[in-house]
């Protein structure tokens, strides 16, 4: 009898340790992202309509504790301008989309700091655009939603010249797009498969 009780206790302890260390896999549930810029004519905005993201989050006591990794992929031809197809085609050309159809971001072991229910996230990772890869630092706000989803919001300024991109022009160069753009993202990620369970 004592042996059975001891065995059950050991099994329970093992499961408790496993669950406390488990990283949960999250994928995109919804995303609203846009790229904002300027030109010699007016400001412009494009929507990001095709985005994939997978991340390993650890949630404990209803709070985000750590992020093991983040992998995001954006389809270049899914970037749609409010100015129409001419602007879209100029954007695709700037990204050299035929040889580089995706924008990629990969980060490992992001930092999480929780204050007053809000979790600040700092991630250093590699951003690849137009075939060029640069290390960048991102700062975001995250929130654990009542249903278990995680919402992340961020804003990041990028310079196209850092990625050897040529800012689009129109009207034989009379209209020029500014080299600096701002990316804004509001994404909701939902848990899918536990990494602990997938190893079994």
Secondary structure, 3 states (H helix, E strand, C coil): CHHHHHHHHHHHHHHHHHHHCCCEEEEEEEEEEEEEECECCCCEEEEECCEEEEEEEEEECCEEEEEEEEEEEEEHHHEEECCCHHHHHHHHHHCCCCCCCEEEEEEEEEEEEEECCEEEEEEEEEEEECCEEEEEEEEEEEEECCCCCEEEEEEEEEEHHHHCCCCCEECCCCEEECCEEEEEEEEEEEEEEEHHHHCC
